[in-house]
Amino acid sequence: QVQLVESGGGSVQAGGSLRLSCAASGRSFSRFAMGWFRQGPGKEREFVAAISWSGDRTYYTDSVKGRFTISRDNAKNTVYLQMISLKPEDTAVYYCAATRPPYSGLPSASRYEYWGQGTQVTVSS
């Protein structure tokens, strides 16, 4: 049983920044790979970023490379998504997710078995 709670969403203008947090409780957080996904209006859920359990490997969808940074603090059972240079197309509900080993296919939503409730990010032009 793993509980995930996202926070840090909000409304910003284009070019602004936000940092999302995902606090986890339950078992074996440090051994879970963590991912961020998002779902915009009228769109399907898409992969944003993922990080291995140790934090030494990260993955990003092409549209956010160079702008978003995923990180984790295992001592605090928390994963972060730092977002800069936000664009209107980044507007979506952002979801935190966790998966147990093996860690292959991290960009696939089907790999994750635990999900947070989501936090809204709105970027105005």
DSSP file (Angstrom, degrees, kcal/mol; ACC not computed):
  #  RESIDUE AA STRUCTURE BP1 BP2  ACC     N-H-->O    O-->H-N    N-H-->O    O-->H-N    TCO  KAPPA ALPHA  PHI   PSI    X-CA   Y-CA   Z-CA
    1    1 A Q              0   0    0      0, 0.0    26,-0.7     0, 0.0     2,-0.4   0.000 360.0 360.0 360.0 118.8    0.0    0.0    0.0
    2    2 A V  E     -A   26   0A   0     24,-0.2     2,-0.4    96,-0.1    24,-0.2  -0.992 360.0-159.6-127.4 130.7    1.5    3.3   -1.2
    3    3 A Q  E     -A   25   0A   0     22,-2.5    22,-2.1    -2,-0.4     2,-0.4  -0.929   7.6-168.4-110.4 133.6   -0.2    6.7   -0.9
    4    4 A L  E     -A   24   0A   0     -2,-0.4   113,-0.5   111,-0.4     2,-0.4  -0.980   4.2-174.4-124.3 132.5    0.9    9.6   -3.1
    5    5 A V  E     -A   23   0A   0     18,-2.0    18,-2.5    -2,-0.4     2,-0.2  -0.969   9.5-156.5-131.2 116.5   -0.1   13.2   -2.7
    6    6 A E  E     +A   22   0A   0     -2,-0.4     2,-0.3    16,-0.2    16,-0.2  -0.564  18.4 164.6 -88.2 153.8    0.9   15.9   -5.2
    7    7 A S  E     +A   21   0A   0     14,-2.1    14,-2.7    -2,-0.2   112,-0.1  -0.961  39.8  70.2-155.2 168.5    1.1   19.6   -4.4
    8    8 A G        +     0   0    0     -2,-0.3    11,-0.3     1,-0.3    14,-0.1   0.365  60.7 135.5 102.6  -3.9    2.6   22.8   -5.9
    9    9 A G        +     0   0    0     12,-0.1     2,-0.3     9,-0.1    -1,-0.3  -0.204  20.5 125.2 -70.3 168.7    0.3   23.3   -8.8
   10   10 A G  E     -d  121   0B   0    110,-0.8   112,-2.6   109,-0.1     2,-0.5  -0.982  56.8 -61.6 168.7-168.0   -1.2   26.6   -9.7
   11   11 A S  E     +d  122   0B   0     -2,-0.3     2,-0.3   110,-0.2   112,-0.2  -0.929  49.6 161.2-112.5 129.7   -1.6   29.3  -12.3
   12   12 A V  E     -d  123   0B   0    110,-2.6   112,-2.5    -2,-0.5     2,-0.2  -0.930  36.6-108.4-138.7 162.0    1.3   31.1  -13.9
   13   13 A Q  E >   -d  124   0B   0     -2,-0.3     3,-2.2   110,-0.2   112,-0.2  -0.556  55.4 -73.7 -87.7 160.2    1.9   33.1  -17.0
   14   14 A A  T 3  S+     0   0    0    110,-2.9    73,-0.2     1,-0.3    -1,-0.1  -0.221 122.4  29.5 -53.0 136.8    4.0   31.8  -19.9
   15   15 A G  T 3  S+     0   0    0     71,-3.1    70,-0.7     1,-0.3    -1,-0.3   0.280  97.2 119.6  93.2  -9.7    7.7   31.8  -19.1
   16   16 A G    <   -     0   0    0     -3,-2.2    70,-2.3    70,-0.2     2,-0.3  -0.095  54.8-125.0 -81.1-177.1    7.0   31.3  -15.4
   17   17 A S        +     0   0    0     67,-0.2     2,-0.3    68,-0.2    67,-0.2  -0.936  21.5 177.2-133.3 151.8    8.1   28.5  -13.1
   18   18 A L  E     - B   0  83A   0     65,-2.1    65,-3.2    -2,-0.3     2,-0.5  -0.981  17.4-147.0-145.5 152.5    6.5   26.0  -10.7
   19   19 A R  E     - B   0  82A   0    -11,-0.3     2,-0.3    -2,-0.3    63,-0.2  -0.976  15.1-158.1-123.2 119.0    7.8   23.2   -8.6
   20   20 A L  E     - B   0  81A   0     61,-2.6    61,-2.3    -2,-0.5     2,-0.4  -0.694   6.5-160.6 -91.8 145.5    5.6   20.2   -8.0
   21   21 A S  E     -AB   7  80A   0    -14,-2.7   -14,-2.1    -2,-0.3     2,-0.4  -0.942   8.9-164.3-124.8 148.9    6.0   17.9   -5.1
   22   22 A C  E     -AB   6  79A   0     57,-2.1    57,-2.1    -2,-0.4     2,-0.5  -0.939   9.2-161.0-133.9 110.8    4.8   14.3   -4.5
   23   23 A A  E     -AB   5  78A   0    -18,-2.5   -18,-2.0    -2,-0.4     2,-0.4  -0.798  10.8-159.8 -95.3 130.4    4.9   13.0   -1.0
   24   24 A A  E     -A    4   0A   0     53,-3.0     2,-0.3    -2,-0.5   -20,-0.2  -0.849  11.9-178.6-113.3 144.6    4.8    9.3   -0.6
   25   25 A S  E     +A    3   0A   0    -22,-2.1   -22,-2.5    -2,-0.4     2,-0.4  -0.969  44.4  54.7-135.0 154.5    3.9    7.1    2.4
   26   26 A G  E    S-A    2   0A   0     -2,-0.3     2,-0.4   -24,-0.2     3,-0.2  -0.969  88.0 -17.0 127.1-144.3    3.9    3.4    2.7
   27   27 A R  S    S-     0   0    0    -26,-0.7    -2,-0.1    -2,-0.4     0, 0.0  -0.783 108.4  -5.3-109.6 146.2    6.5    0.8    2.1
   28   28 A S    >   +     0   0    0     -2,-0.4     3,-1.4     1,-0.1     4,-0.3   0.773  62.8 161.3  55.1  40.2    9.8    0.8    0.3
   29   29 A F  G >  S+     0   0    0      1,-0.3     3,-2.1    -3,-0.2    -1,-0.1   0.897  70.6  60.4 -56.4 -41.3    9.7    4.2   -1.2
   30   30 A S  G 3  S+     0   0    0      1,-0.3    -1,-0.3    44,-0.1    44,-0.1   0.679 103.7  51.5 -64.8 -15.6   13.4    4.3   -1.9
   31   31 A R  G <  S+     0   0    0     -3,-1.4     2,-0.4     2,-0.1    -1,-0.3   0.358  91.9  96.1-100.9   4.2   13.1    1.3   -4.1
   32   32 A F    <   -     0   0    0     -3,-2.1     2,-0.3    -4,-0.3    68,-0.2  -0.791  69.3-136.2 -95.3 134.1   10.4    2.7   -6.3
   33   33 A A  E     -E   99   0B   0     66,-2.0    66,-2.3    -2,-0.4     2,-0.4  -0.674  28.1-147.1 -75.6 145.1   11.0    4.4   -9.6
   34   34 A M  E     -EF  98  51B   0     17,-2.3    17,-2.6    -2,-0.3     2,-0.3  -0.915  16.0-173.4-122.1 144.0    8.8    7.5   -9.8
   35   35 A G  E     -EF  97  50B   0     62,-2.6    62,-2.4    -2,-0.4     2,-0.4  -0.938  17.2-143.8-134.1 156.8    7.2    9.2  -12.7
   36   36 A W  E     +EF  96  49B   0     13,-3.3    12,-2.5    -2,-0.3    13,-1.6  -0.982  22.9 175.9-117.1 133.0    5.2   12.3  -13.6
   37   37 A F  E     -EF  95  47B   0     58,-2.7    58,-3.2    -2,-0.4     2,-0.3  -0.863   9.5-158.5-126.8 163.1    2.4   12.2  -16.1
   38   38 A R  E     -EF  94  46B   0      8,-2.4     8,-3.0    -2,-0.3     2,-0.4  -0.988   9.0-159.9-144.4 155.4    0.0   14.9  -17.3
   39   39 A Q  E     -E   93   0B   0     54,-1.9    54,-2.1    -2,-0.3     6,-0.2  -0.933  13.2-163.4-138.4 111.9   -3.4   15.1  -18.9
   40   40 A G    >   -     0   0    0      4,-0.4     3,-2.2    -2,-0.4    52,-0.2  -0.387  44.7 -65.6 -87.3 169.4   -4.5   18.2  -20.7
   41   41 A P  T 3  S-     0   0    0      0, 0.0    -1,-0.2     0, 0.0     3,-0.1  -0.331 121.6  -1.2 -57.4 126.2   -8.1   19.1  -21.7
   42   42 A G  T 3  S+     0   0    0      1,-0.2     2,-0.3    -3,-0.1    -2,-0.0   0.609 114.0 107.7  70.4  12.2   -9.4   16.7  -24.3
   43   43 A K  S <  S-     0   0    0     -3,-2.2    -1,-0.2     3,-0.0     2,-0.2  -0.810  70.0-109.8-120.3 160.5   -6.1   14.8  -24.3
   44   44 A E        -     0   0    0     -2,-0.3    -4,-0.4     1,-0.1    -6,-0.1  -0.482  48.6 -83.9 -82.7 158.9   -4.9   11.4  -23.1
   45   45 A R        -     0   0    0     -6,-0.2     2,-0.3    -2,-0.2    -6,-0.2  -0.384  53.6-167.6 -61.1 135.7   -2.5   11.0  -20.3
   46   46 A E  E     -F   38   0B   0     -8,-3.0    -8,-2.4    -2,-0.1     2,-0.1  -0.942  23.5-103.9-131.4 152.5    1.1   11.4  -21.4
   47   47 A F  E     +F   37   0B   0     -2,-0.3   -10,-0.2   -10,-0.2     3,-0.1  -0.454  35.2 168.7 -70.5 141.3    4.4   10.7  -19.9
   48   48 A V  E     -     0   0B   0    -12,-2.5    13,-2.3     1,-0.4     2,-0.3   0.697  58.3 -25.5-116.4 -57.0    6.4   13.7  -18.6
   49   49 A A  E     -FG  36  60B   0    -13,-1.6   -13,-3.3    11,-0.2    -1,-0.4  -0.986  49.4-165.6-159.2 157.9    9.4   12.5  -16.6
   50   50 A A  E     -FG  35  59B   0      9,-2.1     9,-2.2    -2,-0.3     2,-0.3  -0.979   3.9-159.6-147.7 158.7   10.7    9.6  -14.5
   51   51 A I  E     -FG  34  58B   0    -17,-2.6   -17,-2.3    -2,-0.3     7,-0.2  -0.999  22.3-118.1-143.0 139.1   13.5    8.9  -12.1
   52   52 A S    >   -     0   0    0      5,-2.4     3,-0.6    -2,-0.3   -20,-0.1  -0.154  38.4 -99.5 -69.3 169.5   15.1    5.7  -10.9
   53   53 A W  T 3  S+     0   0    0      1,-0.3   -21,-0.2   -22,-0.2    -1,-0.1   0.843 124.6  42.8 -62.0 -33.5   15.0    4.6   -7.3
   54   54 A S  T 3  S-     0   0    0    -23,-0.1    -1,-0.3    20,-0.0    20,-0.1   0.618 108.0-123.2 -87.4 -13.7   18.5    5.8   -6.7
   55   55 A G  S <  S+     0   0    0     -3,-0.6    -2,-0.1     2,-0.2    17,-0.1   0.475  82.1 113.1  85.3   2.5   18.0    9.1   -8.6
   56   56 A D  S    S+     0   0    0      1,-0.1     2,-0.4    -5,-0.0    -3,-0.1   0.516  71.2  51.7 -88.0  -3.9   21.0    8.3  -10.9
   57   57 A R        +     0   0    0     -5,-0.0    -5,-2.4     2,-0.0     2,-0.3  -0.998  63.9 178.0-133.6 131.8   18.8    7.9  -14.0
   58   58 A T  E     -G   51   0B   0     -2,-0.4     2,-0.3    -7,-0.2    -7,-0.2  -0.937   8.4-163.2-131.1 155.8   16.2   10.3  -15.4
   59   59 A Y  E     -G   50   0B   0     -9,-2.2    -9,-2.1    -2,-0.3     2,-0.3  -0.994   7.2-175.4-140.5 142.3   13.9   10.3  -18.4
   60   60 A Y  E     -G   49   0B   0     -2,-0.3   -11,-0.2   -11,-0.2     2,-0.2  -0.987  29.5-114.4-139.1 146.6   12.0   13.0  -20.1
   61   61 A T    >>  -     0   0    0    -13,-2.3     3,-1.8    -2,-0.3     4,-0.8  -0.540  40.5-112.0 -72.2 150.3    9.5   13.4  -22.9
   62   62 A D  G >4 S+     0   0    0      1,-0.3     3,-0.7     2,-0.2    -1,-0.1   0.819 111.5  63.2 -56.9 -35.3   11.0   15.5  -25.7
   63   63 A S  G 34 S+     0   0    0      1,-0.2    -1,-0.3     3,-0.0   -15,-0.0   0.659 110.5  37.2 -69.2 -15.1    8.7   18.4  -25.2
   64   64 A V  G X> S+     0   0    0     -3,-1.8     4,-2.3   -16,-0.2     3,-2.3   0.462  81.3 126.0-114.7  -3.5   10.0   19.2  -21.7
   65   65 A K  T << S+     0   0    0     -4,-0.8     4,-0.1    -3,-0.7    -3,-0.0  -0.333  81.4  16.6 -59.5 133.0   13.7   18.4  -22.1
   66   66 A G  T 34 S+     0   0    0      2,-0.4    -1,-0.3     1,-0.1     3,-0.1   0.277 126.1  58.8  87.1 -11.2   15.8   21.4  -20.9
   67   67 A R  T <4 S+     0   0    0     -3,-2.3    17,-1.9     1,-0.2     2,-0.3   0.695  98.0  52.0-117.0 -35.0   12.8   22.9  -19.1
   68   68 A F  E  <  -C   83   0A   0     -4,-2.3    -2,-0.4    15,-0.2     2,-0.4  -0.823  59.3-167.0-109.1 146.2   11.7   20.4  -16.5
   69   69 A T  E     -C   82   0A   0     13,-2.4    13,-2.9    -2,-0.3     2,-0.4  -0.987   5.5-157.4-133.7 124.3   13.9   18.6  -13.9
   70   70 A I  E     +C   81   0A   0     -2,-0.4     2,-0.3    11,-0.2    11,-0.2  -0.814  23.4 159.1 -98.1 140.6   12.8   15.6  -11.9
   71   71 A S  E     -C   80   0A   0      9,-1.7     9,-3.0    -2,-0.4     2,-0.3  -0.945  21.2-149.2-150.0 168.6   14.5   14.8   -8.6
   72   72 A R  E     -C   79   0A   0     -2,-0.3     2,-0.5     7,-0.3     7,-0.2  -0.995  11.9-156.9-146.0 152.3   13.9   12.9   -5.4
   73   73 A D  E > > -C   78   0A   0      5,-3.0     5,-1.8    -2,-0.3     3,-1.2  -0.888  10.9-173.5-126.5  96.5   14.8   13.1   -1.8
   74   74 A N  G > 5S+     0   0    0     -2,-0.5     3,-0.6     1,-0.3   -44,-0.1   0.795  82.8  62.7 -65.9 -28.0   14.4    9.6   -0.4
   75   75 A A  G 3 5S+     0   0    0      1,-0.2    -1,-0.3    -3,-0.1   -45,-0.0   0.806 113.5  36.1 -64.8 -27.7   15.0   10.7    3.1
   76   76 A K  G < 5S-     0   0    0     -3,-1.2    -1,-0.2     2,-0.2    -2,-0.2   0.357 106.9-126.0-103.5   3.0   11.9   12.8    2.8
   77   77 A N  T < 5 +     0   0    0     -3,-0.6   -53,-3.0    -4,-0.5     2,-0.4   0.904  68.2 129.6  52.4  45.4   10.0   10.3    0.7
   78   78 A T  E   < -BC  23  73A   0     -5,-1.8    -5,-3.0   -55,-0.2     2,-0.4  -0.985  45.2-162.5-136.6 139.6    9.4   13.0   -1.9
   79   79 A V  E     -BC  22  72A   0    -57,-2.1   -57,-2.1    -2,-0.4     2,-0.3  -0.936  16.9-157.4-117.5 146.2    9.8   13.4   -5.6
   80   80 A Y  E     -BC  21  71A   0     -9,-3.0    -9,-1.7    -2,-0.4     2,-0.4  -0.853  16.2-159.0-123.6 154.7    9.9   16.8   -7.3
   81   81 A L  E     -BC  20  70A   0    -61,-2.3   -61,-2.6    -2,-0.3     2,-0.6  -0.886  13.3-162.8-132.0 104.0    9.3   18.2  -10.7
   82   82 A Q  E     -BC  19  69A   0    -13,-2.9   -13,-2.4    -2,-0.4     2,-0.5  -0.768  11.1-168.7 -86.4 123.6   10.9   21.6  -11.2
   83   83 A M  E     +BC  18  68A   0    -65,-3.2   -65,-2.1    -2,-0.6     2,-0.3  -0.961  10.2 170.7-120.4 124.5    9.3   23.3  -14.2
   84   84 A I        +     0   0    0    -17,-1.9   -67,-0.2    -2,-0.5   -68,-0.2  -0.828  60.5  27.8-124.7 167.1   10.7   26.5  -15.8
   85   85 A S  S    S-     0   0    0    -70,-0.7    -1,-0.2    -2,-0.3   -68,-0.2   0.899  83.7-161.1  49.8  47.3    9.9   28.4  -19.0
   86   86 A L        -     0   0    0    -70,-2.3   -71,-3.1    -3,-0.2   -70,-0.2  -0.261   6.9-157.8 -64.8 144.8    6.4   27.1  -18.9
   87   87 A K    >   -     0   0    0    -73,-0.2     3,-2.4   -72,-0.1     4,-0.3  -0.840  30.9-110.1-119.5 155.8    4.3   27.2  -22.0
   88   88 A P  G >  S+     0   0    0      0, 0.0     3,-1.9     0, 0.0    35,-0.3   0.844 117.1  63.5 -54.9 -33.2    0.5   27.2  -22.4
   89   89 A E  G 3  S+     0   0    0      1,-0.3   -49,-0.1   -49,-0.0    -3,-0.0   0.586  89.0  69.5 -70.3  -7.9    0.7   23.7  -23.8
   90   90 A D  G <  S+     0   0    0     -3,-2.4    -1,-0.3    33,-0.0     2,-0.2   0.543  70.5 120.7 -81.0  -7.8    2.0   22.6  -20.4
   91   91 A T    <   +     0   0    0     -3,-1.9     2,-0.3    -4,-0.3    31,-0.2  -0.397  41.3 106.6 -61.0 124.1   -1.4   23.2  -19.0
   92   92 A A  E    S- H   0 121B   0     29,-2.0    29,-2.7    -2,-0.2     2,-0.6  -0.970  76.0 -81.4-178.0 169.0   -2.7   19.9  -17.6
   93   93 A V  E     -EH  39 120B   0    -54,-2.1   -54,-1.9    -2,-0.3     2,-0.5  -0.867  48.5-145.8 -87.2 126.7   -3.4   18.0  -14.5
   94   94 A Y  E     -EH  38 119B   0     25,-3.0    25,-1.9    -2,-0.6     2,-0.4  -0.833  13.7-163.5-102.1 131.4   -0.1   16.5  -13.3
   95   95 A Y  E     -E   37   0B   0    -58,-3.2   -58,-2.7    -2,-0.5     2,-0.3  -0.921  10.9-145.4-118.3 137.4    0.0   13.1  -11.7
   96   96 A C  E     -E   36   0B   0     -2,-0.4    20,-2.4   -60,-0.2     2,-0.3  -0.783  24.3-177.7 -94.2 143.4    2.7   11.4   -9.6
   97   97 A A  E     -EI  35 115B   0    -62,-2.4   -62,-2.6    -2,-0.3     2,-0.4  -0.977  13.7-154.0-144.0 155.3    3.1    7.7  -10.0
   98   98 A A  E     -EI  34 114B   0     16,-2.0    16,-1.6    -2,-0.3    15,-1.5  -0.972   8.9-174.6-132.5 144.6    5.2    4.9   -8.5
   99   99 A T  E     -E   33   0B   0    -66,-2.3   -66,-2.0    -2,-0.4    13,-0.1  -0.995  18.4-131.6-139.6 145.9    6.3    1.5   -9.8
  100  100 A R        -     0   0    0     -2,-0.3   -68,-0.1    11,-0.2    13,-0.0  -0.420  52.6 -40.9 -84.6 165.6    8.2   -1.4   -8.3
  101  101 A P  S    S+     0   0    0      0, 0.0    -1,-0.2     0, 0.0     2,-0.2  -0.288 101.3  67.1 -61.4 155.8   11.1   -3.2  -10.0
  102  102 A P        -     0   0    0      0, 0.0    -2,-0.0     0, 0.0     0, 0.0   0.613  66.0-162.0 -71.3 163.3   11.8   -4.0  -12.7
  103  103 A Y    >   +     0   0    0     -2,-0.2     3,-0.6   -71,-0.0     2,-0.1   0.123  40.8 129.1-106.2  19.3   12.1   -0.5  -14.1
  104  104 A S  T 3   +     0   0    0      1,-0.2     0, 0.0     2,-0.1     0, 0.0  -0.431  68.7  23.5 -71.9 150.7   11.9   -1.1  -17.8
  105  105 A G  T >   +     0   0    0     -2,-0.1     3,-1.9     1,-0.1     6,-0.3   0.844  68.7 164.7  67.5  36.6    9.4    0.9  -19.8
  106  106 A L  T <   +     0   0    0     -3,-0.6   -57,-0.1     1,-0.3    -2,-0.1   0.772  67.8  62.7 -60.2 -28.6    9.2    3.8  -17.4
  107  107 A P  T 3  S+     0   0    0      0, 0.0     2,-0.5     0, 0.0    -1,-0.3   0.629  85.5  93.6 -70.8  -9.3    7.5    6.2  -19.9
  108  108 A S    X   -     0   0    0     -3,-1.9     3,-1.7     1,-0.1     4,-0.3  -0.726  68.0-150.6 -89.7 125.0    4.5    3.8  -20.1
  109  109 A A  G >  S+     0   0    0     -2,-0.5     3,-1.6     1,-0.3    -1,-0.1   0.801  94.0  68.7 -60.5 -28.9    1.7    4.6  -17.8
  110  110 A S  G 3  S+     0   0    0      1,-0.3    -1,-0.3    -5,-0.1    -4,-0.1   0.671  88.2  66.1 -67.0 -15.5    0.8    0.9  -17.6
  111  111 A R  G <  S+     0   0    0     -3,-1.7     2,-0.4    -6,-0.3    -1,-0.3   0.662  87.7  83.0 -76.7 -16.3    4.0    0.2  -15.7
  112  112 A Y    <   +     0   0    0     -3,-1.6   -13,-0.2    -4,-0.3     3,-0.1  -0.748  46.8 177.4-100.3 134.4    2.8    2.2  -12.7
  113  113 A E        +     0   0    0    -15,-1.5     2,-0.4    -2,-0.4   -14,-0.2   0.565  67.1  58.8-108.9 -12.8    0.6    0.8  -10.0
  114  114 A Y  E     +I   98   0B   0    -16,-1.6   -16,-2.0  -113,-0.1     2,-0.3  -0.974  62.6 178.7-123.0 135.2    0.3    3.7   -7.6
  115  115 A W  E     -I   97   0B   0     -2,-0.4  -111,-0.4   -18,-0.2   -18,-0.2  -0.977  20.5-134.0-136.3 144.7   -1.0    7.1   -8.5
  116  116 A G        -     0   0    0    -20,-2.4  -111,-0.2    -2,-0.3     3,-0.1  -0.266  35.1-103.5 -84.1-179.6   -1.7   10.4   -6.8
  117  117 A Q        -     0   0    0   -113,-0.5  -112,-0.1     1,-0.2   -22,-0.1   0.626  62.2-115.8 -83.9 -14.2   -4.8   12.5   -7.1
  118  118 A G        -     0   0    0    -22,-0.1     2,-0.4     1,-0.1   -23,-0.2   0.086  16.5-126.8  95.9 152.0   -3.3   15.1   -9.4
  119  119 A T  E     - H   0  94B   0    -25,-1.9   -25,-3.0  -112,-0.1     2,-0.3  -0.999  24.9-119.3-137.3 135.6   -2.5   18.8   -9.2
  120  120 A Q  E     - H   0  93B   0     -2,-0.4  -110,-0.8   -27,-0.2     2,-0.5  -0.550  23.5-172.0 -81.4 132.2   -3.6   21.4  -11.7
  121  121 A V  E     -dH  10  92B   0    -29,-2.7   -29,-2.0    -2,-0.3     2,-0.5  -0.992   5.2-176.1-120.2 123.5   -1.1   23.4  -13.6
  122  122 A T  E     -d   11   0B   0   -112,-2.6  -110,-2.6    -2,-0.5     2,-0.5  -0.982   5.0-170.4-124.0 125.2   -2.4   26.3  -15.7
  123  123 A V  E     -d   12   0B   0     -2,-0.5     2,-0.3   -35,-0.3  -110,-0.2  -0.962   9.2-158.2-118.6 118.5   -0.2   28.4  -17.9
  124  124 A S  E      d   13   0B   0   -112,-2.5  -110,-2.9    -2,-0.5    -2,-0.0  -0.680 360.0 360.0 -97.2 149.6   -1.6   31.5  -19.5
  125  125 A S              0   0    0     -2,-0.3    -1,-0.1  -112,-0.2  -112,-0.1   0.420 360.0 360.0 -91.2 360.0   -0.3   33.2  -22.6
